[in-house]
């Protein structure tokens, strides 16, 4: 696995699931782009409370940044073309809301009083 920091936009809403032992986890899909503007779908799963809550609070199309363990994969589309895919186990999720809250807590610029 690769330690990763991925920025992108949520594709659809995150959804809550239950494993066989009855524990909750969250799954989501994020559309990310590289520096040449190629699009990648990142399949996200979160188990810890903070990243789960952050993913559930977002709506389709909202920007976010995720950090966690990344695993590259390849899938084949209906035309037989191999396409890249990325699986990420989210350890942290940051949104614009989180960034502004951190800035305010640190007394940073850009906060209004």
N, CA, C and O atoms as a printed pandas DataFrame, in Angstrom:
     atom_number atom_name residue_name chain_id  residue_number  x_coord  y_coord  z_coord
0              1         N          UNK        A               1    0.832   -1.179    0.000
1              2        CA          UNK        A               1    0.000    0.000    0.000
2              3         C          UNK        A               1    0.877    1.242    0.000
3              4         O          UNK        A               1    2.044    1.214    0.391
4              5         N          UNK        A               2    0.272    2.326   -0.451
5              6        CA          UNK        A               2    0.957    3.602   -0.581
6              7         C          UNK        A               2    0.288    4.610    0.345
7              8         O          UNK        A               2   -0.939    4.709    0.365
8              9         N          UNK        A               3    1.081    5.361    1.115
9             10        CA          UNK        A               3    0.517    6.469    1.890
10            11         C          UNK        A               3    0.187    7.574    0.906
11            12         O          UNK        A               3    1.056    8.012    0.152
12            13         N          UNK        A               4   -1.055    8.030    0.902
13            14        CA          UNK        A               4   -1.485    8.966   -0.128
14            15         C          UNK        A               4   -2.246   10.146    0.435
15            16         O          UNK        A               4   -2.846   10.081    1.508
16            17         N          UNK        A               5   -2.200   11.227   -0.326
17            18        CA          UNK        A               5   -3.026   12.407   -0.103
18            19         C          UNK        A               5   -3.718   12.667   -1.427
19            20         O          UNK        A               5   -3.062   12.958   -2.427
20            21         N          UNK        A               6   -5.051   12.563   -1.440
21            22        CA          UNK        A               6   -5.834   12.673   -2.665
22            23         C          UNK        A               6   -6.847   13.792   -2.515
23            24         O          UNK        A               6   -7.573   13.858   -1.523
24            25         N          UNK        A               7   -6.893   14.673   -3.508
25            26        CA          UNK        A               7   -7.894   15.741   -3.531
26            27         C          UNK        A               7   -8.821   15.496   -4.711
27            28         O          UNK        A               7   -8.385   15.066   -5.778
28            29         N          UNK        A               8  -10.101   15.774   -4.510
29            30        CA          UNK        A               8  -11.057   15.583   -5.594
30            31         C          UNK        A               8  -12.444   16.014   -5.186
31            32         O          UNK        A               8  -12.620   16.802   -4.258
32            33         N          UNK        A               9  -13.437   15.482   -5.899
33            34        CA          UNK        A               9  -14.845   15.802   -5.631
34            35         C          UNK        A               9  -15.614   14.512   -5.428
35            36         O          UNK        A               9  -15.386   13.514   -6.111
36            37         N          UNK        A              10  -16.527   14.555   -4.478
37            38        CA          UNK        A              10  -17.348   13.403   -4.165
38            39         C          UNK        A              10  -18.267   13.094   -5.349
39            40         O          UNK        A              10  -18.908   13.991   -5.896
40            41         N          UNK        A              11  -18.324   11.827   -5.735
41            42        CA          UNK        A              11  -19.216   11.365   -6.805
42            43         C          UNK        A              11  -20.410   10.675   -6.141
43            44         O          UNK        A              11  -20.287    9.559   -5.638
44            45         N          UNK        A              12  -21.554   11.340   -6.141
45            46        CA          UNK        A              12  -22.710   10.788   -5.437
46            47         C          UNK        A              12  -22.526   11.005   -3.944
47            48         O          UNK        A              12  -21.566   11.647   -3.519
48            49         N          UNK        A              13  -23.430   10.480   -3.163
49            50        CA          UNK        A              13  -23.327   10.603   -1.711
50            51         C          UNK        A              13  -22.634    9.381   -1.138
51            52         O          UNK        A              13  -22.736    8.282   -1.683
52            53         N          UNK        A              14  -21.928    9.582   -0.032
53            54        CA          UNK        A              14  -21.328    8.461    0.691
54            55         C          UNK        A              14  -22.450    7.621    1.295
55            56         O          UNK        A              14  -23.529    8.132    1.593
56            57         N          UNK        A              15  -22.185    6.339    1.471
57            58        CA          UNK        A              15  -23.229    5.489    2.049
58            59         C          UNK        A              15  -22.687    4.645    3.196
59            60         O          UNK        A              15  -21.534    4.215    3.206
60            61         N          UNK        A              16  -23.571    4.430    4.155
61            62        CA          UNK        A              16  -23.240    3.645    5.344
62            63         C          UNK        A              16  -23.529    2.177    5.053
63            64         O          UNK        A              16  -24.556    1.844    4.462
64            65         N          UNK        A              17  -22.622    1.309    5.468
65            66        CA          UNK        A              17  -22.801   -0.135    5.295
66            67         C          UNK        A              17  -22.497   -0.838    6.610
67            68         O          UNK        A              17  -21.888   -0.257    7.508
68            69         N          UNK        A              18  -22.922   -2.081    6.716
69            70        CA          UNK        A              18  -22.635   -2.902    7.889
70            71         C          UNK        A              18  -21.849   -4.133    7.458
71            72         O          UNK        A              18  -22.166   -4.756    6.445
72            73         N          UNK        A              19  -20.824   -4.480    8.231
73            74        CA          UNK        A              19  -20.093   -5.703    7.929
74            75         C          UNK        A              19  -20.810   -6.890    8.581
75            76         O          UNK        A              19  -21.848   -6.709    9.218
76            77         N          UNK        A              20  -20.269   -8.094    8.429
77            78        CA          UNK        A              20  -20.925   -9.295    8.947
78            79         C          UNK        A              20  -21.033   -9.307   10.464
79            80         O          UNK        A              20  -21.893   -9.979   11.033
80            81         N          UNK        A              21  -20.140   -8.547   11.116
81            82        CA          UNK        A              21  -20.166   -8.479   12.582
82            83         C          UNK        A              21  -21.059   -7.349   13.083
83            84         O          UNK        A              21  -21.164   -7.131   14.290
84            85         N          UNK        A              22  -21.706   -6.626   12.160
85            86        CA          UNK        A              22  -22.603   -5.548   12.546
86            87         C          UNK        A              22  -21.926   -4.199   12.755
87            88         O          UNK        A              22  -22.559   -3.263   13.242
88            89         N          UNK        A              23  -20.656   -4.084   12.397
89            90        CA          UNK        A              23  -19.937   -2.809   12.530
90            91         C          UNK        A              23  -20.188   -1.937   11.307
91            92         O          UNK        A              23  -20.298   -2.426   10.183
92            93         N          UNK        A              24  -20.274   -0.645   11.553
93            94        CA          UNK        A              24  -20.552    0.314   10.488
94            95         C          UNK        A              24  -19.266    0.758    9.809
95            96         O          UNK        A              24  -18.234    0.943   10.454
96            97         N          UNK        A              25  -19.347    0.925    8.500
97            98        CA          UNK        A              25  -18.280    1.550    7.732
98            99         C          UNK        A              25  -18.932    2.380    6.637
99           100         O          UNK        A              25  -20.122    2.228    6.360
100          101         N          UNK        A              26  -18.152    3.254    6.017
101          102        CA          UNK        A              26  -18.660    4.162    4.986
102          103         C          UNK        A              26  -17.914    3.916    3.687
103          104         O          UNK        A              26  -16.697    3.728    3.686
104          105         N          UNK        A              27  -18.648    3.917    2.580
105          106        CA          UNK        A              27  -18.031    3.831    1.259
106          107         C          UNK        A              27  -18.422    5.068    0.450
107          108         O          UNK        A              27  -19.515    5.614    0.597
108          109         N          UNK        A              28  -17.500    5.485   -0.401
109          110        CA          UNK        A              28  -17.735    6.649   -1.253
110          111         C          UNK        A              28  -16.849    6.530   -2.483
111          112         O          UNK        A              28  -15.915    5.730   -2.529
112          113         N          UNK        A              29  -17.168    7.344   -3.472
113          114        CA          UNK        A              29  -16.332    7.431   -4.677
114          115         C          UNK        A              29  -15.947    8.886   -4.867
115          116         O          UNK        A              29  -16.767    9.790   -4.707
116          117         N          UNK        A              30  -14.679    9.095   -5.211
117          118        CA          UNK        A              30  -14.141   10.440   -5.413
118          119         C          UNK        A              30  -13.536   10.514   -6.803
119          120         O          UNK        A              30  -12.820    9.610   -7.233
120          121         N          UNK        A              31  -13.832   11.602   -7.500
121          122        CA          UNK        A              31  -13.235   11.847   -8.804
122          123         C          UNK        A              31  -12.036   12.760   -8.591
123          124         O          UNK        A              31  -12.184   13.895   -8.138
124          125         N          UNK        A              32  -10.851   12.261   -8.917
125          126        CA          UNK        A              32   -9.612   13.021   -8.764
126          127         C          UNK        A              32   -8.969   13.196  -10.132
127          128         O          UNK        A              32   -9.214   12.412  -11.048
128          129         N          UNK        A              33   -8.145   14.230  -10.263
129          130        CA          UNK        A              33   -7.438   14.493  -11.521
130          131         C          UNK        A              33   -5.947   14.625  -11.236
131          132         O          UNK        A              33   -5.549   15.119  -10.182
132          133         N          UNK        A              34   -5.125   14.178  -12.186
133          134        CA          UNK        A              34   -3.688   14.382  -12.035
134          135         C          UNK        A              34   -3.281   15.681  -12.728
135          136         O          UNK        A              34   -4.139   16.408  -13.228
136          137         N          UNK        A              35   -1.988   15.978  -12.761
137          138        CA          UNK        A              35   -1.551   17.269  -13.300
138          139         C          UNK        A              35   -1.771   17.407  -14.806
139          140         O          UNK        A              35   -1.749   18.524  -15.324
140          141         N          UNK        A              36   -1.983   16.297  -15.523
141          142        CA          UNK        A              36   -2.301   16.389  -16.956
142          143         C          UNK        A              36   -3.808   16.331  -17.188
143          144         O          UNK        A              36   -4.261   16.142  -18.317
144          145         N          UNK        A              37   -4.580   16.496  -16.114
145          146        CA          UNK        A              37   -6.036   16.561  -16.128
146          147         C          UNK        A              37   -6.710   15.232  -16.491
147          148         O          UNK        A              37   -7.860   15.219  -16.931
148          149         N          UNK        A              38   -5.993   14.113  -16.307
149          150        CA          UNK        A              38   -6.623   12.804  -16.466
150          151         C          UNK        A              38   -7.469   12.531  -15.228
151          152         O          UNK        A              38   -7.064   12.856  -14.112
152          153         N          UNK        A              39   -8.637   11.938  -15.421
153          154        CA          UNK        A              39   -9.532   11.641  -14.309
154          155         C          UNK        A              39   -9.302   10.229  -13.779
155          156         O          UNK        A              39   -9.062    9.293  -14.543
156          157         N          UNK        A              40   -9.380   10.097  -12.474
157          158        CA          UNK        A              40   -9.266    8.811  -11.809
158          159         C          UNK        A              40  -10.409    8.675  -10.815
159          160         O          UNK        A              40  -10.752    9.630  -10.117
160          161         N          UNK        A              41  -10.993    7.496  -10.754
161          162        CA          UNK        A              41  -12.004    7.216   -9.746
162          163         C          UNK        A              41  -11.286    6.585   -8.555
163          164         O          UNK        A              41  -10.545    5.613   -8.700
164          165         N          UNK        A              42  -11.522    7.154   -7.389
165          166        CA          UNK        A              42  -10.947    6.636   -6.153
166          167         C          UNK        A              42  -12.091    6.039   -5.336
167          168         O          UNK        A              42  -13.012    6.748   -4.930
168          169         N          UNK        A              43  -12.024    4.734   -5.101
169          170        CA          UNK        A              43  -13.002    4.043   -4.270
170          171         C          UNK        A              43  -12.541    4.171   -2.825
171          172         O          UNK        A              43  -11.462    3.699   -2.467
172          173         N          UNK        A              44  -13.359    4.808   -2.000
173          174        CA          UNK        A              44  -12.968    5.131   -0.626
174          175         C          UNK        A              44  -13.769    4.285    0.350
175          176         O          UNK        A              44  -14.969    4.074    0.171
176          177         N          UNK        A              45  -13.090    3.807    1.382
177          178        CA          UNK        A              45  -13.744    3.133    2.499
178          179         C          UNK        A              45  -13.184    3.735    3.778
179          180         O          UNK        A              45  -11.984    3.990    3.880
180          181         N          UNK        A              46  -14.058    3.962    4.753
181          182        CA          UNK        A              46  -13.629    4.540    6.026
182          183         C          UNK        A              46  -14.231    3.730    7.170
183          184         O          UNK        A              46  -15.395    3.332    7.120
184          185         N          UNK        A              47  -13.427    3.495    8.196
185          186        CA          UNK        A              47  -13.869    2.726    9.347
186          187         C          UNK        A              47  -13.914    3.566   10.621
187          188         O          UNK        A              47  -14.787    3.362   11.465
188          189         N          UNK        A              48  -12.981    4.507   10.766
189          190        CA          UNK        A              48  -12.888    5.314   11.985
190          191         C          UNK        A              48  -13.989    6.376   12.019
191          192         O          UNK        A              48  -14.475    6.817   10.978
192          193         N          UNK        A              49  -14.367    6.773   13.217
193          194        CA          UNK        A              49  -15.498    7.674   13.421
194          195         C          UNK        A              49  -15.351    9.019   12.712
195          196         O          UNK        A              49  -16.292    9.463   12.054
196          197         N          UNK        A              50  -14.201    9.676   12.827
197          198        CA          UNK        A              50  -14.030   11.019   12.256
198          199         C          UNK        A              50  -14.132   11.025   10.728
199          200         O          UNK        A              50  -14.892   11.827   10.185
200          201         N          UNK        A              51  -13.392   10.157   10.005
201          202        CA          UNK        A              51  -13.549   10.177    8.547
202          203         C          UNK        A              51  -14.940    9.730    8.094
203          204         O          UNK        A              51  -15.440   10.208    7.076
204          205         N          UNK        A              52  -15.563    8.827    8.831
205          206        CA          UNK        A              52  -16.924    8.398    8.490
206          207         C          UNK        A              52  -17.889    9.570    8.592
207          208         O          UNK        A              52  -18.686    9.801    7.682
208          209         N          UNK        A              53  -17.821   10.305    9.686
209          210        CA          UNK        A              53  -18.711   11.453    9.880
210          211         C          UNK        A              53  -18.469   12.524    8.823
211          212         O          UNK        A              53  -19.418   13.117    8.312
212          213         N          UNK        A              54  -17.207   12.774    8.495
213          214        CA          UNK        A              54  -16.886   13.798    7.491
214          215         C          UNK        A              54  -17.434   13.416    6.126
215          216         O          UNK        A              54  -17.978   14.270    5.425
216          217         N          UNK        A              55  -17.305   12.150    5.730
217          218        CA          UNK        A              55  -17.822   11.707    4.430
218          219         C          UNK        A              55  -19.343   11.794    4.373
219          220         O          UNK        A              55  -19.903   12.201    3.355
220          221         N          UNK        A              56  -20.010   11.418    5.451
221          222        CA          UNK        A              56  -21.472   11.463    5.476
222          223         C          UNK        A              56  -22.010   12.889    5.454
223          224         O          UNK        A              56  -23.137   13.119    5.015
224          225         N          UNK        A              57  -21.217   13.845    5.921
225          226        CA          UNK        A              57  -21.654   15.244    5.958
226          227         C          UNK        A              57  -21.575   15.912    4.592
227          228         O          UNK        A              57  -22.144   16.987    4.403
228          229         N          UNK        A              58  -20.883   15.302    3.639
229          230        CA          UNK        A              58  -20.703   15.899    2.312
230          231         C          UNK        A              58  -21.799   15.474    1.349
231          232         O          UNK        A              58  -22.422   14.426    1.514
232          233         N          UNK        A              59  -22.020   16.304    0.348
233          234        CA          UNK        A              59  -22.994   16.005   -0.708
234          235         C          UNK        A              59  -22.265   15.821   -2.039
235          236         O          UNK        A              59  -21.102   16.198   -2.186
236          237         N          UNK        A              60  -22.955   15.250   -2.979
237          238        CA          UNK        A              60  -22.428   15.020   -4.315
238          239         C          UNK        A              60  -21.770   16.277   -4.872
239          240         O          UNK        A              60  -22.363   17.356   -4.844
240          241         N          UNK        A              61  -20.545   16.141   -5.379
241          242        CA          UNK        A              61  -19.846   17.240   -6.027
242          243         C          UNK        A              61  -18.992   18.104   -5.117
243          244         O          UNK        A              61  -18.240   18.949   -5.603
244          245         N          UNK        A              62  -19.090   17.911   -3.804
245          246        CA          UNK        A              62  -18.306   18.734   -2.890
246          247         C          UNK        A              62  -16.833   18.318   -2.906
247          248         O          UNK        A              62  -16.503   17.142   -3.055
248          249         N          UNK        A              63  -15.958   19.318   -2.750
249          250        CA          UNK        A              63  -14.516   19.092   -2.750
250          251         C          UNK        A              63  -14.060   18.544   -1.401
251          252         O          UNK        A              63  -14.596   18.905   -0.354
252          253         N          UNK        A              64  -13.063   17.668   -1.449
253          254        CA          UNK        A              64  -12.490   17.115   -0.233
254          255         C          UNK        A              64  -11.072   16.638   -0.493
255          256         O          UNK        A              64  -10.659   16.453   -1.637
256          257         N          UNK        A              65  -10.350   16.448    0.574
257          258        CA          UNK        A              65   -9.017   15.873    0.525
258          259         C          UNK        A              65   -8.993   14.717    1.498
259          260         O          UNK        A              65   -9.493   14.823    2.618
260          261         N          UNK        A              66   -8.402   13.601    1.064
261          262        CA          UNK        A              66   -8.343   12.393    1.884
262          263         C          UNK        A              66   -6.899   11.955    2.051
263          264         O          UNK        A              66   -6.085   12.116    1.141
264          265         N          UNK        A              67   -6.588   11.409    3.198
265          266        CA          UNK        A              67   -5.294   10.765    3.365
266          267         C          UNK        A              67   -5.543    9.354    3.855
267          268         O          UNK        A              67   -6.515    9.087    4.561
268          269         N          UNK        A              68   -4.646    8.452    3.472
269          270        CA          UNK        A              68   -4.794    7.070    3.892
270          271         C          UNK        A              68   -3.975    6.133    3.044
271          272         O          UNK        A              68   -3.090    6.555    2.299
272          273         N          UNK        A              69   -4.279    4.851    3.164
273          274        CA          UNK        A              69   -3.560    3.799    2.446
274          275         C          UNK        A              69   -4.197    3.588    1.074
275          276         O          UNK        A              69   -5.385    3.287    0.964
276          277         N          UNK        A              70   -3.390    3.750    0.039
277          278        CA          UNK        A              70   -3.864    3.679   -1.344
278          279         C          UNK        A              70   -3.358    2.402   -2.013
279          280         O          UNK        A              70   -2.195    2.027   -1.868
280          281         N          UNK        A              71   -4.250    1.743   -2.745
281          282        CA          UNK        A              71   -3.888    0.559   -3.517
282          283         C          UNK        A              71   -4.317    0.780   -4.965
283          284         O          UNK        A              71   -5.507    0.948   -5.231
284          285         N          UNK        A              72   -3.367    0.782   -5.909
285          286        CA          UNK        A              72   -3.747    0.921   -7.322
286          287         C          UNK        A              72   -4.329   -0.394   -7.856
287          288         O          UNK        A              72   -3.898   -1.481   -7.472
288          289         N          UNK        A              73   -5.300   -0.269   -8.734
289          290        CA          UNK        A              73   -5.956   -1.422   -9.351
290          291         C          UNK        A              73   -6.160   -1.133  -10.842
291          292         O          UNK        A              73   -5.985   -0.004  -11.299
292          293         N          UNK        A              74   -6.528   -2.164  -11.575
293          294        CA          UNK        A              74   -6.882   -2.023  -12.987
294          295         C          UNK        A              74   -8.200   -2.753  -13.204
295          296         O          UNK        A              74   -8.387   -3.862  -12.703
296          297         N          UNK        A              75   -9.119   -2.134  -13.951
297          298        CA          UNK        A              75  -10.372   -2.784  -14.303
298          299         C          UNK        A              75  -10.564   -2.678  -15.805
299          300         O          UNK        A              75   -9.968   -1.814  -16.448
300          301         N          UNK        A              76  -11.387   -3.544  -16.368
301          302        CA          UNK        A              76  -11.617   -3.571  -17.810
302          303         C          UNK        A              76  -13.043   -3.119  -18.093
303          304         O          UNK        A              76  -13.998   -3.671  -17.545
304          305         N          UNK        A              77  -13.184   -2.099  -18.960
305          306        CA          UNK        A              77  -14.521   -1.599  -19.287
306          307         C          UNK        A              77  -15.211   -2.512  -20.297
307          308         O          UNK        A              77  -14.639   -3.522  -20.706
308          309         N          UNK        A              78  -16.429   -2.168  -20.701
309          310        CA          UNK        A              78  -17.223   -3.000  -21.607
310          311         C          UNK        A              78  -16.589   -3.165  -22.984
311          312         O          UNK        A              78  -16.865   -4.132  -23.694
312          313         N          UNK        A              79  -15.735   -2.208  -23.354
313          314        CA          UNK        A              79  -15.048   -2.284  -24.654
314          315         C          UNK        A              79  -13.734   -3.049  -24.559
315          316         O          UNK        A              79  -13.019   -3.172  -25.553
316          317         N          UNK        A              80  -13.405   -3.566  -23.370
317          318        CA          UNK        A              80  -12.183   -4.337  -23.191
318          319         C          UNK        A              80  -10.949   -3.492  -22.935
319          320         O          UNK        A              80   -9.829   -3.998  -23.006
320          321         N          UNK        A              81  -11.137   -2.207  -22.638
321          322        CA          UNK        A              81  -10.010   -1.310  -22.386
322          323         C          UNK        A              81   -9.669   -1.354  -20.899
323          324         O          UNK        A              81  -10.540   -1.184  -20.045
324          325         N          UNK        A              82   -8.397   -1.583  -20.602
325          326        CA          UNK        A              82   -7.936   -1.579  -19.212
326          327         C          UNK        A              82   -7.873   -0.144  -18.705
327          328         O          UNK        A              82   -7.307    0.729  -19.364
328          329         N          UNK        A              83   -8.448    0.095  -17.546
329          330        CA          UNK        A              83   -8.489    1.442  -16.960
330          331         C          UNK        A              83   -7.985    1.393  -15.524
331          332         O          UNK        A              83   -8.207    0.414  -14.812
332          333         N          UNK        A              84   -7.299    2.467  -15.102
333          334        CA          UNK        A              84   -6.800    2.489  -13.731
334          335         C          UNK        A              84   -7.906    2.820  -12.738
335          336         O          UNK        A              84   -8.869    3.513  -13.068
336          337         N          UNK        A              85   -7.756    2.321  -11.535
337          338        CA          UNK        A              85   -8.656    2.623  -10.438
338          339         C          UNK        A              85   -7.819    2.650   -9.170
339          340         O          UNK        A              85   -6.758    2.028   -9.109
340          341         N          UNK        A              86   -8.284    3.358   -8.171
341          342        CA          UNK        A              86   -7.554    3.472   -6.922
342          343         C          UNK        A              86   -8.490    3.159   -5.763
343          344         O          UNK        A              86   -9.624    3.637   -5.732
344          345         N          UNK        A              87   -8.020    2.355   -4.807
345          346        CA          UNK        A              87   -8.766    2.057   -3.593
346          347         C          UNK        A              87   -8.057    2.735   -2.433
347          348         O          UNK        A              87   -6.844    2.591   -2.282
348          349         N          UNK        A              88   -8.796    3.470   -1.613
349          350        CA          UNK        A              88   -8.206    4.212   -0.503
350          351         C          UNK        A              88   -8.932    3.890    0.795
351          352         O          UNK        A              88  -10.158    3.985    0.864
352          353         N          UNK        A              89   -8.183    3.511    1.816
353          354        CA          UNK        A              89   -8.727    3.361    3.163
354          355         C          UNK        A              89   -8.473    4.690    3.854
355          356         O          UNK        A              89   -7.334    5.008    4.198
356          357         N          UNK        A              90   -9.530    5.469    4.059
357          358        CA          UNK        A              90   -9.393    6.838    4.554
358          359         C          UNK        A              90   -9.064    6.862    6.043
359          360         O          UNK        A              90   -9.776    6.285    6.865
360          361         N          UNK        A              91   -7.971    7.539    6.367
361          362        CA          UNK        A              91   -7.594    7.769    7.761
362          363         C          UNK        A              91   -8.058    9.149    8.198
363          364         O          UNK        A              91   -8.424    9.355    9.355
364          365         N          UNK        A              92   -8.039   10.110    7.243
365          366        CA          UNK        A              92   -8.486   11.471    7.520
366          367         C          UNK        A              92   -9.187   12.036    6.299
367          368         O          UNK        A              92   -8.847   11.714    5.160
368          369         N          UNK        A              93  -10.178   12.889    6.558
369          370        CA          UNK        A              93  -10.903   13.592    5.506
370          371         C          UNK        A              93  -10.897   15.067    5.872
371          372         O          UNK        A              93  -11.223   15.433    7.002
372          373         N          UNK        A              94  -10.522   15.923    4.907
373          374        CA          UNK        A              94  -10.544   17.360    5.158
374          375         C          UNK        A              94  -11.360   18.042    4.070
375          376         O          UNK        A              94  -11.229   17.730    2.887
376          377         N          UNK        A              95  -12.203   18.975    4.493
377          378        CA          UNK        A              95  -13.010   19.757    3.566
378          379         C          UNK        A              95  -12.709   21.233    3.795
379          380         O          UNK        A              95  -11.927   21.575    4.683
380          381         N          UNK        A              96  -13.311   22.096    3.016
381          382        CA          UNK        A              96  -13.122   23.540    3.207
382          383         C          UNK        A              96  -13.588   23.946    4.601
383          384         O          UNK        A              96  -12.992   24.830    5.217
384          385         N          UNK        A              97  -14.636   23.320    5.102
385          386        CA          UNK        A              97  -15.132   23.601    6.445
386          387         C          UNK        A              97  -14.043   23.301    7.484
387          388         O          UNK        A              97  -13.794   24.106    8.381
388          389         N          UNK        A              98  -13.401   22.138    7.353
389          390        CA          UNK        A              98  -12.349   21.764    8.297
390          391         C          UNK        A              98  -11.172   22.727    8.230
391          392         O          UNK        A              98  -10.611   23.093    9.263
392          393         N          UNK        A              99  -10.799   23.138    7.032
393          394        CA          UNK        A              99   -9.661   24.056    6.868
394          395         C          UNK        A              99   -9.955   25.395    7.527
395          396         O          UNK        A              99   -9.093   25.942    8.215
396          397         N          UNK        A             100  -11.152   25.935    7.332
397          398        CA          UNK        A             100  -11.475   27.230    7.923
398          399         C          UNK        A             100  -11.558   27.129    9.445
399          400         O          UNK        A             100  -11.193   28.069   10.151
400          401         N          UNK        A             101  -12.033   26.005    9.947
401          402        CA          UNK        A             101  -12.087   25.796   11.389
402          403         C          UNK        A             101  -10.685   25.740   11.998
403          404         O          UNK        A             101  -10.443   26.297   13.069
404          405         N          UNK        A             102   -9.760   25.059   11.301
405          406        CA          UNK        A             102   -8.381   24.985   11.787
406          407         C          UNK        A             102   -7.727   26.357   11.760
407          408         O          UNK        A             102   -7.012   26.718   12.695
408          409         N          UNK        A             103   -7.964   27.133   10.694
409          410        CA          UNK        A             103   -7.408   28.466   10.614
410          411         C          UNK        A             103   -7.919   29.339   11.761
411          412         O          UNK        A             103   -7.154   30.085   12.372
412          413         N          UNK        A             104   -9.209   29.239   12.043
413          414        CA          UNK        A             104   -9.801   30.033   13.125
414          415         C          UNK        A             104   -9.193   29.625   14.477
415          416         O          UNK        A             104   -8.902   30.481   15.313
416          417         N          UNK        A             105   -9.009   28.350   14.681
417          418        CA          UNK        A             105   -8.441   27.851   15.925
418          419         C          UNK        A             105   -7.003   28.330   16.123
419          420         O          UNK        A             105   -6.561   28.563   17.248
420          421         N          UNK        A             106   -6.285   28.471   15.013
421          422        CA          UNK        A             106   -4.908   28.929   15.082
422          423         C          UNK        A             106   -4.791   30.445   14.999
423          424         O          UNK        A             106   -3.690   30.992   15.059
424          425         N          UNK        A             107   -5.928   31.124   14.861
425          426        CA          UNK        A             107   -5.900   32.586   14.739
426          427         C          UNK        A             107   -5.362   33.022   13.397
427          428         O          UNK        A             107   -4.782   34.101   13.274
428          429         N          UNK        A             108   -5.554   32.172   12.371
429          430        CA          UNK        A             108   -5.006   32.417   11.045
430          431         C          UNK        A             108   -5.759   33.470   10.277
431          432         O          UNK        A             108   -6.856   33.885   10.652
432          433         N          UNK        A             109   -5.141   33.896    9.187
433          434        CA          UNK        A             109   -5.740   34.885    8.283
434          435         C          UNK        A             109   -6.952   34.275    7.599
435          436         O          UNK        A             109   -7.058   33.057    7.455
436          437         N          UNK        A             110   -7.859   35.141    7.182
437          438        CA          UNK        A             110   -9.020   34.707    6.418
438          439         C          UNK        A             110  -10.221   34.375    7.275
439          440         O          UNK        A             110  -11.267   33.982    6.757
440          441         N          UNK        A             111  -10.081   34.531    8.591
441          442        CA          UNK        A             111  -11.245   34.270    9.442
442          443         C          UNK        A             111  -11.900   35.575    9.815
443          444         O          UNK        A             111  -11.236   36.593   10.009
444          445         N          UNK        A             112  -13.211   35.529    9.911
445          446        CA          UNK        A             112  -13.964   36.732   10.265
446          447         C          UNK        A             112  -14.392   36.635   11.709
447          448         O          UNK        A             112  -14.655   35.545   12.217
448          449         N          UNK        A             113  -14.462   37.766   12.366
449          450        CA          UNK        A             113  -14.875   37.770   13.757
450          451         C          UNK        A             113  -16.129   38.536   13.923
451          452         O          UNK        A             113  -16.638   38.653   15.038
